[in-house]
Amino acid sequence: MQAPRALRSLLCVLSCAWLHTGAASRLKSPALPIQSEREPLPSKGLSGCSFGGRSYSLEDTWHPDLGEPFGVMHCVHCYCEPQKSRRGKVFGKVNCKNIKQDCPEPDCDEPVLLPGHCCKTCPKGEEDRKQAESVLDGFEYFQEKGREGKEKEDDLHKSYNDRSYLSSEDMGPGESRTDFVAVLTGVTDSWLPSSSGVARARFSLTRTSLAFSITFQRMGRPNKIAFLDSDGTAAFEYRVPKGQSDMICGVWKNLAKPLLRQLQTEQMRITMTTSNGRREEVEGKIIKHRALFAETFSSTLTSEQENSGMGGIAMLTLSDTENNLHFILILQGLLKHKDKDPPLVPIRVQLMYRQHILREIRANVTAHDPDFAEVLTDLNSRELFWLSRGQLEIAVATEGQDPRQISGFITGRKSCDTIQSVMSSGDALTPGKTGGVGSAIFNLHDNGTLDYQVQVAGLTSDVVGLTIELKPRRRNKRSVLYDLTPEYDGATGRAMGGWSRLEARHIHMLLQNELFINVATAHSQEGELRGQIKALLYSGLEAPRHELPTPLAGQFVSPPVRTGAGGHAWVSVDEQCHLHYEIVVAGLSKGDDLTVNAHLHGLAEIGEMDDSITTHKRLLTGFYGSQAQGVLKDISVELLRHLDRGTAFIQVSTKLNPRGEIRGRVHVPNNCEFGTRGEVEEAEFDDLFVRDPEELKKDPHTCFFESQHHAHGSRWTPNYDKCFSCSCQKRTVICDPVICPVLTCSRTIQPEDKCCPICDEKKEPKDMKAPERLEEHPEGCYFEGDQKMHAPGTTWHPFVPPFGYIKCAVCTCKGSTGEVHCEKVTCPVLTCGRPVRRSPSDCCKECPEEERSPAGPEHADMMQADGTRHCKFGKNYYQNSDNWHPRVPLVGEMKCINCWCDHGVTKCQRKQCPVLTCTNITRREGKCCPECLDSKEEDDLMTKAPDKRQTWRH
């Protein structure tokens, strides 16, 4: 793994005077004065500090998270210290210090270091000591629970609780999420006639990906969605797939940092246009809103007036204990503001059932800020029933000479997220390790009906109960809402049906992740499996979330593993034969101490079920947290066939069970007989001679690359990167980066399917001579290496099989003679001890900034070797294949972590410790791994203990 960005920041803090300032806001509701570093939410107009790619407000404190394998540095305390420049501008300066020397001396014989702490403390008992050592050995991320979670735990016995409920708000490192909303209405100042349509868009930003769910009314299905930056330029366009649904789902991936800042500071807009019949366009501003976190009901408000450009949304939620309905209105185009109009506009808000007015509120709002918040108190049983069935309507009207009105029905909150649950024995009310698993998906309709599909597998005994429940308030007092047992089929292990009697309170709790599904068995009457029902964020992958996923259980591992973990996975193969996967796990790596939640460090793998001893596996991804997802493009023909036959598996491996903790059999029918299909490229010289695939297999000089056979001497663009060119030379594949030519035109464009930019001939000034095409110059040069014609006067790096691109040579086409003249690149003499190559495409090495000195003019190296690159770690430079223990500022040398230089990339890994089976485990000073304590050492330790205590008394 490369040296993490946060580690580079920590190195920079100690070597630089101060770090650059950035927009930031405080961490939400800290449970303690200092918390593990997590992704903050930047706010407009605040100066702060930037550390490791994350932003912090002035006076914020945190423990730096250096990423795997270093983890959270609990003994390092960082502080964003306010500073003033000479001009009086406030900025932030990061100060970090080691707090280990401030630890108090424990008053006990054998203090222990608990997870998530810097200082050793006295153990509460022997079990606490063993647990702390085992969890520390696992080296996982820790996140301290807030006071709210502690209060919710106090009313239950320690071994009898909903642990998943207590950790429901926990997210893994880098999983911080920000929600946005937009109201889209007809554009009144456009050349198009204003639309009657209204759309509501909800966005979730995770890292650099923005997932969006859009519903629309009174307009046709849009065909294009565009995100506009602060200048009104389209920063991203999304082509809407055809369909009948009024829901549009999509993901904008890899947002650039400037666009992320514009999004966070509410400077971006979104537009939708239709192409069927009369072209319509709706537009709205993307904003943050405090109501998004608690919203469980919603309504889109439209006008009966044609082409009005009016609309709005209502975000609603129920009180936790009382039947009060809180709502916030965001109105667009309803309030027409003119300079002579009064600043306050009277409005009337009505709650209606079949045109009968149930409640009415009158208020004044400003045209500049048309948001309006209010509470409808003490809804009666009829109003709550109509609310659950989607039959209540909310209407907003202006009063005066020109009254205008918009209205809409209230339903449960809609989104593209999937409501699902993983049931595991580790999350049961009485936690266990049975190796079983349960999986469920749900679909909530506007009329309050909840469709469900449930499956269980790997259980110790027959299922006797399948129920949807609340969190129990007291021991042995489970709160059952709905019994699914009558729909359960013991032969298939599945239950399918619909719950049509959901109350409004149940819908509210469902969308707040406050419901659970419990599986009781003959051996575990109270429940062998249990899982929290919660929404899984839309990912944009082609995974069939409407179908039951593949269950992942310890019982399916070979040999079976009795684990408290469980999981499920959605897997599909697309038209290009690429594998899309989404994995969710639960019940992994949780200790008995509920104040600490250890996040999973797992490896997701896919492989073939085979009777032979050797099992072929492919690593999908390594991950922290509870989810893993991605696309695997380079798949072998054999693996695709196993997927088609249902003889493939997906498994999650952990340090405790490196051969598999949970596993599931995967069946994905596909038509990929010839393996992964690459993107269609333009025909090149080699493509004119297409050979039969069976003939290629027989040729001993054929290359096999990316699941395809390539003939000797052929060249192609690989699927993994269009900026590389590969060639086959007698069973050896050589891939080199494409060297783009220098363009002389003033305007360039970047084609999506090409690596290098080209001249934009459409926008080129008329008085500028357009670049001449290569084909129009028969008097140019033909180069045998790349088998191409080159225009007179052009230069390029030669392609010489079998070596690929020779980056330390430059060729020139002499137009008058048609000759190609190539010469070596002359590199300067370097006097430093460890020169480095700053880029893989660079020919000449350079001295680092610290070691640069004037070179003697009498020496010149004609051509430096295009060899391996060096690595820089901190202030030190390392040769390729060098190994070292990293030194982390304020902490010192970390002897339990090994780093090495791999062709210019620094990789680090924590030492792998063996699994111990003994009962007496100790951790020696200066040792990385715990060891077994034999009986003799234990006796010696017991005899020395009194002396040790006596010494401490003096």
N, C-alpha and C positions, 0 to 999 in steps of 0.2 A: 504494500500500500504506500502511496506517495506521502511525503511529509505533509500533515494537515495544514490548512490555511491558518487555523488558530495558533498552531505552534509557531509558524512564521511570524504571526503578529506578536506573540510573546517575546520572541527573539528581538523583534523590532522595538518593542517597548523599552527594552534595556539598552539598546544600542542607539536609539533615536531620542531626540530631545522631547518630542511629543508626537502624537498621532493626529492625522487630519480629522477635522470635525465632520459631523454628519447629522442628518435629521434622525431623531429618535424619540421614544416616549418610554415611560416607566413600565416595568414589568407589572402585569396584572396581579393584584391581590397576593403579595408575597406572604408565604407562610412563616418565614423566618427573615431576619434582617439581611441574610446573605443566602442566595439561592444558586443552584447550578445554572449555568448559562443556558438560556433558551431564547428563541427568536422573538425579539421585541417588535412592537407595532409602531413604526415611525409616525409622528404627528407633524402637522404643518407648523413651521415657524419655530421649532425648538432646536437649539444647538446642543450637541452632545459629543460622544466619542464613538469611533468605529474600531472594532476589535474582532479579528478573525472573520470578516465579512458580515458582522452583525453590528447593530447600532444600539447605543445606550444613552439614556438621558444624563444630564448633569447630576452628579452626586449618586448615581447608581453604583451598586456594588455587586460583584459576581465572582464565582470561581471559574476560571477559564476552562473550557472544554476543548482539548487538543485533538479530539477525534481518535479513532482506533489506530494503533493499539494503546495510546497513552491514556485516553479517557479524561475524566474530570479531575483537575488538580485541586483537590479539596484543601491542601495546605498552602495554596496560593490565593491571596485575596487581592482582587483588582478593584480600583476605584476610579470613577470618572470625575476628576477634579476640575472645578470651574476655574478658568483663567481669563484674564482681560488683556487684549492687545493694546498697543499704544493709542489706537483710535477709539478705544473703549468697547470694542466688539468682544462679546463673550464667546469663548470656545472651550472645548474640553481637552484635558490631558489625561492619558491613562497612566496610573501609577499602580504597580503590582509589588507585593512583598510576601515573603514567606512568614507564615504565622505559626509554624511548628514550634519555634522557640518560645512562644507565649503559652504553650500548653501547660496546664497545671500537673503536678506530680500525682499520679493515682495512689490512693492509700489502700493498696491491696497487693497480694503476692504476684498474681498473674493478670495484669491488665490486658484487655483485648482492644483491637481496633475494629469498630463497627462499620458497616457499609455506609458510605456517604459522610464520614467524619474524618477529621484530621488528627485529633488527639485521642489517645488511648483512654479507655474508661474501665472501671471495675465491672465485671460481668454480674448480671443478676443471678446466674446459675450456670451449671456446666453445659446445659443445652444451648444457652445463648452463645457461649464461647464456640462450640462446635459449629453452630449455624453461621456465625460471623466468619469463621475461617473458611468454611466451604464456599460461601458466597463470594468472599474476596478472591478465592482461587479461581472462580469462574470469570473474573474480570468483566463485569458488565456495568452498564450505565445505571446510575441511581438518580431518583428524583424524590425529593422529600415531599411528603403529603402536607396539604394545607390543614389549618385548624378545622375547617368544615368537615373534611373527611374523618378527622379524629372524633369530632362530636357525633357523627353518624355511627361510629363504631362502638361508642361507649354503651349503647343500649343492648348490645349483643355479647354473648360469650366469645372469647377469642377464637375458639375452634369451630364456631357456628356462626357463619356470617355470609354476606354476599360480597366476596372480595372483588368481584368484577365491578360491582356498583361503586365501591370505594375508589377504584382506579379508573372510573369511566371518563374522567376529564384528563387523564394522563396521556401524553403523547411522547413518542420517541424523539431522540435528537433530530433536529431538522424538520420536524413534522408540524411546526407552528403554522396556524391557518388564520387567514383574515377573510372576512366575508364582506361583500359589497352588494348593492342593489341599484337598479335603474328602472325608471318608468319611461316607456317609449310611447310617444303620441305623434300625430300627424305634424309634418313640418309645414308651418304656415308661411315662411318666407322663401320657400322653394319654388322653382318654376313649375313643379308638379302641383296639381290640385291637392289640398290638404286631405289626409286620410281620416276615415272613421275608426281606424284600427287603434287598439291599445295593447301594448305588450308589457309584461313584467319580466325582468331578467335578474337572476340571482347568481352571484359569482363567489367562488372560493379560491383564494390564492394560497398555494402550498409551494414553498421554495420559489421556483420561477415558472410554475405552471398555473394557468388560470382556467378552472373548470367553470362552465356556465350552463344554467338551466333556464330556458326561456319559454313562457306560455304567451299566447296571443289570442285576441278576440276581435270579431268584426273586421277581419281582413283575411285574404287568402294566405296560403302557406308561403312564407318568404323563400326566396331562392339564394339570397346572399345576405351575410351579416358582415359588417365592417366596424373595426375599432379605430377611432380617430384620435390622434394625439392632440396636443395643445395647439398646434398650428392648423388643425383640421385635415391633416394628411392621413390617409388610410395606413395605419401601422400593421394591421393584420386583417385578412379577409377569409371568411369561412363560407364555403359553398354548402348550402343546406341540402342534405340528401332528400330524395322524394319520399313521401309517406303521407299517411292519413291522420296522424296524431297531431294534437295541438301543442305538443311538447317538442322542443328542439334541444338537443344535448351536444355539447362540444367541448374541446379543450384547446386553449392557446398555449403552446409549449415554448419554453426557452425565451421568456421575455427578457429583453435587454435591460440593463440597469437604469438607463434614462427613462425608459417606459415604465419600469417598476416605480420609480420615483413619481412620475406623473400620475400613475394609478393611485398610489398612496396619498397623494396630495389632491385628489379629486379633480384632475385636469383632463380626464379622458371622457370621450362620448362614444356611444354605440348607435349604429343605424341598421335598419333592416329594410330590404326592398323586395317587392314581389314582381314577377314577370308574367303571371297568368292574367289575361284580360287587361283591365286598366292597371297601369303600373302605380303602385303605392309605395310610400316611404314613411317610416316612423323613426323617431330619433329620441335619445334621452341621455342624460348625464349620469355617469357611474359615480356613486357616492358610498361612503361608509354610513352605517346607521346603527344607533344603540339598540334598536328593537330587533335586529336580526338574530341576536343570540337567543332570545326568549320566544321568538315567534313560533307558534304551533298552528295557527289558523291564518288564512289569507283571503283576500278578495281583490279582483281586478275590476275597476270601476270604469264603465263606458257610458257614452251618451247615445240616445236614440236619434239625435240630430245628425244628419249626414254631413260628412266632411267638416266636422266641427273642430278637430284638432284638440279636443278635450279628453282627459282621462285621469286616472289615478289608481293608487293601490291602498289597501288597508292591511296592516300587519297587526294581528291580534294574538292574545294569549290569555289563559285563565290564571287566576291567583292560585298559589300552591295549596291554600287551605280553604278559601272561601270561593263561592261561585260568582266572582267578579270578573267581568270581561274587559281587559285593558286593550286599547287599540290606539294606533297612530296612523294618521292619514297623510299621504304624500300626493298632492294635487298638481296637475299640469294643465294649463290652458283654461282652467275653470274661472279664475279670477282675472278679468281684463283690467289692467292697470293703466291709467292715464295720469298725466301730471295734475290735472284739475280734480281727479277723483280723491276722496278722503283716504287716508292711509289705512284705515280699518274697514274691512268688508264684512257685513253680517252674513253668516251661513247657518244652515239648519241641517243637522245630522239625524237621520231616522233609522231605527231598526225595525224591519217590516217582515211579516209573514203573509204571503199571498195578498199583497197590497194593503194589508191591515197594519196600521202603525202600532207597534208595541212600545217603543221608547222613542223619545225625541230630546235632542240637546240643541240649544241655540248658543252661538258664540260669535265673537268677532276675531277675524284673522287678518294678517297683513298680506297684501299682494306680493310683497318682496319675499316673504318667508311663509309659504302657504302650508307648512306642516302643522298638524293639529293633533293633540293627544288628549284622551279622555278615558273615563272608566264608567262602564255600565255595571252598577252594583246589584248584587243579590238576584241573579237570574233564577227564575223559578224552574220547576221540573219540565214544564212544557217548552220553555225557551231553550233549555239545555238539550232536550230531545231534538227539537228542530235544528239546533246548531250541529248536533252530531250527524244529522241526515242531510246536511247541506241545503236546508230549506230556508234559512234566514237570509235576508237581504239587507244590505246597508246602502243608504242613499245619502248623497251630499248635494245640497242645493244652495244657490245664492238667493238673497232676498233683495227686492227693489224693483225698479222699472223693467229691467231686462233679466228675469230669472233664468238661471241655467242649472241643469242637474245631471249628475252622473251616478250610477248605481251598479251593484254587482252582488252575486251570491257568495256567502262565506263557506269555504270548504277547508278541509285539512291542508296544511302546507304542502305544496307540490314541488318536486325536484327530480332530477335524474339520478339521485343517489339511490342505492339499494338498501332496503331494510332487511337485515339478516342477523343471524346469530350462530355462533359456534358454541356447542355444549361440550364441556369437558369435566372429568372427575376432579380435576384440580380446582375448579370453580364451584363444586357442589357445596351445599350448606355445611356439610361435614366433609372437608376435603379428603380425597383419596387418590390412589394411583392404580386405576384399573386398566388403562390402555384403551378404553372405549371412546367413542365420539358421537356427537349429534350435530346435525346441520339443518338450518331452516332459512327460508326466504319468505318475505311477506310483500303484499301489494295492497295499499290502501286506496279505496275508491272514493269518489266525491260523495256518495250517499252513505258513507260511514262503514261500508262492508270491508272486512279485512280478509283477503285470500291468503292461505298459507300452504306451504309444502315443507314437510319435515321428514328427515330420515335419521336413523340411528344405526350404529354398527359397532361390533367388538365388545358387546356388553357381557357381563359375567353371568346374567340370568335374564329371564323373560321380563318384558316391560309390563308393569301393572298400572302405570299412570303417566299421562302426558298432559301437562297443564301449563297455562300462561299465568304468571303470578306477579304480585308486587313484592317489594323487599319486606321480609318479615320484621315486625316490630318487636316481637318477643320470641324467646326460644320455644320451639314446638308449636308455634302459632303461625303457620304459613297462610298467606293471603292469596287464595286462588281466585282468579278472575274468570277463567274459561277452561273447560275440560275438553281436551282434544282426544282423549282416550277412545271414545266410540269410533272415531275415524281411523284409528291406528290399525294397520294390517301387519300382524305378526309375521306372516310369510315373507313379505317384502321389506319389513322394517320401516315402512313409510306411512305417513298420514297426510291426506290432502283434503281441503275443504274451505269453507268460508265462515267467518264469524260476523254475523249480521246485526248483532245487538251491542255494538260498541257504544258506550256512553261518551259524551263530550270530554269528560275527565279522562277516560281511557285513551282517547285519541291524543289528548294533550300529553299524557305520560308516555305514550308510544313514541311520539315525535321528540320527546325530551330524553329518550334513552333510559326510561325509568321502569321498564317492564322486563321480565325474565321468562325463560322457558325451562321447565323442570322435567326430568325423566326419572321416574321411580321404577325400581326393579324389585324382583322377589327378594333379592339379598339386601337391597338398600331401599327400604320402604319410603324413607324420607326423600331420597333422591340420589341416584348414582351419577347423573350428569346434570349440569346446569349452565346456562349461558345468558348473557345480557343481550337483549334485542336492541340493536343500534344501527344507525345508517352508515353505509360504506360509501365514501365519496366517489362520484363518477370519475373514471380514469381515462375514458376515450379509447380504451383498448377494445378489440373485437372479441370480447369474452361474453359468452351467452349467460348473462346474469339472470335472465328470466327463467333459466332452467336450474334444477338442483345441482349444486357443485359436487365435485368428487370429494368424499369424506377422507380425511387423513387421520389415522389412528395408530397408536403404538402396537395394537394387536396385528396390524398388517405388515409390520417390519419383520424381517427374517434374520434371526429368531425374534419372536414377539417381545415387546418392551412394555413393562408395566409402568406407565407414566401417567402423570396427571394432566398431560397436554392433549390437545385435540386441534383439529384444523379442517379447513376445506379449501378447494382450489377450483377455479374456473379455467378451462383450457380450450383453445380453439386453434385451428390452422387456417390461414387466409389463402387468397388466390395465388399469392407468391410463395406459398408453402412456408410461411414464417409462423412461428409458434407464439401465440399470445397467452399470457398466464397472469392470474391474480390469485394470491395465496393469503389467507387470513388464519391466524393461529390464536389460541387462548390457553390459559392454564400453564404456561411455560415459565420456569425460573421464578417462582414466587415463594418467598420465605414466610415463616409464621409471623414475623414482625410486620404488622400491617402499616406501620408508619413509613415503611420504605418499599418502593415498588421497583423491582429489578426488571429492566427491559431485556427482551430476548436478544441474544446474539446467536443467530442461526445461519445456516447455509441451506438454500433451497436448491434441490437437484432434480434432474429428470434422468431416467434410465430405462433399461430393458429388463423385463422379468425373464430370466433364463435359468435353465436347470444346471448350467455349467458353473464351475467355481468362480470364474471371472465374470463379473457383472459390469457392463459398460455404462458409465454415468457421465452426464454433462452438468457442470455447475451452472445454475440459472443466475443466482445472485447471492451475495452475503448481505445480511440486513440486521438492523436493530429495530426494536418495536414489535408490532403485531402484524405487519403487512409486508408483502413483497409482490412486486408486479413488474412486468417488462415484456419485451419481444425478443425471441431467440431466432436469428435469421439463418445462421450457418448450421443446418441440421443434416445429419447423414441420412441416406436413403434407408438404411436399416432401421434407424429410430423412427422415421416416418411410417415405415411398414408396421412396426410394433404398435405405434399409436393407432393405426388403422385397424389392426387386429385386436386391440384392447389388451396387449401384453406389455405395455409400458407402465411406469410408475412415476409419481412425484413424491419426494420425501423431504423432510426438514431434519437436518442433522445439527446437533449441538455439541459442545465440548464434553458434556457428560455422556452423550451417546453419539460418538462421531460416525458410527455406521448407520445411523438413522434413529431419530426419536419418534417420528410419526411418518406414516406412508399411506398412499392410496393408489389403487389401480386406475389408469387413465385410458379411456377409449374415445378416440377422436377420428371418425371416418374421414378420409382424404383421398385425393387423386394425384398424389405426388410420387409417381413411379420413378421419376428421374431426379428426385431431390429438389432442393431449393431452387426456385427460378429467380434469376436476377432481373433487374430492371432492363427494359428493352433499350438497347443502345443503337445508335446509327451504324449502318454497315461500314466496316472498315476493310482494309485490303485483305486481311486474313479471313474475313467472313465470306468472301467470294468462293472459297473452297470449303464448303461444309462437308464434314466427313460423318459417316454413320457412327452413332455412339458405340455400337458393339465392336466396330473396327478399332475405335480408339482404345477400348479396354484391352484389346489384344496387343496393341503396339507397346513394346517394352520401354519406349522413350516418352510415353504419354504422362502428363502431370495430372494429379487429382487434387483439385482445390475448390473449396466452397461447394462440395457435393457435386462437382462437375468434372468431366475429363476434358483436358485441353491437349491439342496436338503439339508435338515438338516444334519450336520456332514460332508458335502463335503468340499474339499479344491481345490483351483485353483489359477492360476497366473492372476492378473487383467490386463486389456488392458492398463491402464494408466502408469504402471511401472512394468517391469519384475523383478525388485529387491524387490518386495513385495509378500507376500503370504497371501491369504484371506481364511477365513473359515466361514461357515454358522452355527450359533448356535441359533436355535429357533427364526427365523425371524431377528436375529441380525448378521450383517456382521462385522467381526473383521479382519483388515489387519495390518500386521506387516512387518517391513523390514527384508529381508533375511540376515542372518548372515553367511558370507562366511567362510569356514574352512581355517585354516592355511596350506599352501602347503609346503612340504619339498623338492620339486624338484628344480633344478637350473633354468629351463626355463618354463615359463608359457605362455599360449595364452588365448585370450578373445573371445569365440564364440559369434557371433552376436545375436543369439537367447537365450543366457543364461545370467544370472546376474553375476555369479561367474567365475573367471578364473579357468582354468584346466591345468594340466601338459601337456607340449608338448612332447609326447613320441617320436616323430620323431627326435627331436633335442637333446634328452637326451643322455649324454655320455654313451657309452657301458658298462664302468666299474661301472656305478651307477645302483643300483638295482631299477628297475621300481616299482612304487607304485602298490600294489596289488589291484585288483578289489574287491569290496564288495561282489559280487556274488560268488567269489571263496573262501569265508570263511564261511562255514556253522557253524563253531564253534564261530562266532561272536555273537553280542548282538542284540536282537530285542527289540526296544523301542516302547511301546504302543502308546505314544503321537503322534509321527510322522509316526508310522506304517512302519518303515524302519529298515533294517539290517545295523549295524555299525561294521566296522572292529575292531579287537582287538587293544587296545591302543589308539583309536581315541577319541577326545573330541568334544563336541558340546553343543550349547545352546538348552535346551529342548523345544519342541513345546507341549503345554498342552492346549487342548480344554477345555473351550471356551476362555481361556485367551490369546492364541497365544504364541509367543516366549517369554520365560522368560529369559530376558537378564541378570538378576542378579543371575543366576545359571549356573553351568557348569557340564555336565555329562561326565563320562568316561566309556568306555567299558573294563571290566576286561576279557581279552581273555581266561584265564585259566578256569574260572568258568562260563562265559557267563552272568555275572551279570552286571547291569547298576548301577553305583554309582554316585549320584548327590549331590552337595553341594553348599551352598551359596557362592557368591563372597564376600570376606571381604574387606570393604572399610575403609580408614583411617579416624580418627577423624578430623573434620574441626573446626577451631576456628574463622573463619570469620563470619560476620553477614549475608552476602548474598551469599551463594555458588551458583554456576551455573553448569549446565550440558552442556559440550562443544559440544556434538554430540547426536542426538536422540538415537543412538545405544549404548551410554555409559551407564554403570550401576552406577558408582560412580560419585558424584559431586566433583567439585574442587573449590578452592578459586580463585578469580580473582588475576591477577598478583600483583595489588596494595595492596591486603589485605592478602597475604600469610604470615603465621607465623608458626613456628615449632609446631607440634601437640604433645600433651602429650602421651607418650607410654603406660600409664596405662589404657587408654580407647580405645576401638575399636568397631566400629559399624558394626555388621555382615552384614547388608543389608539395604542400603538406599532405601527409597520409590522411585519407578519408577514414580514419579509424574510429574507435569507440570514444564516447564522450565522458567527461568528468562529471562529478556531482558536487553541489555546494550544500552544506548543512550548517546553519549558523554562520560563523565566520571561517569555517574550514572547508577545504576542497579535498575530494577523495577521488582516487583513480577507479576505473571500472573494476568491479568485483571486490573492492575493498569492503571490509566488515568493521564495525565499530559499535560501541555502546553510546547512545546519544546523551549529551549533556543538556539538560533543560534548565534554563535560568531559574534561580531561587530554589531549585530542587537538587541539582547536581547530576552526577552520572547515574543513569538508570540501567543498572546491570542486568535487569530482567528483560530488557528489550534489546534486540539485535537489529541493527540497520545495515544495509548494504547498497552499493551503487550498481544499478542495472542500466547500463548504456545511457547515462545522463539522468536517470530517474532514481531518486532516493526512495527506498522501500524499507519499511520497518515492521517488525512482528514481535509480539510478546512470546516469551519462551513457553512452549506447551508443557504442561505438567501432567504426569501420569495420574490416573484415577486410583486412589488409595482405598483398600478394603479393610484396613485395620481400624480398631476403635480408638486407640490412643494416638492422636495426631498432634504434631507440634510444628511450629515454624521457627527455624533457627535464624539468628541474626546474620544478615548478609546472604541468606539463601533465598532463591526465587520461589521455590516450590516447597509445600509442606512435606514432612517426613513422618514415618511411623516411629513412635517412641517405644523402644523395647523395654522389657520388664526391668532390666538392670539399670538403665538410665532413669526409669521412673522412680526406682528405689533411691538412687542417688539424689534425684531432685527433691524427693520428700525429706531426706535427711538434711539437705542444705536449706530447706525452706525456713526452719526456725531461726537459723543464723542470719538469714537474709532479713527477717522481720526485726531481729534484734538490732542489726546495723542501722535500719531505717529509724529506729527510735532515738538514736543519738543525734 
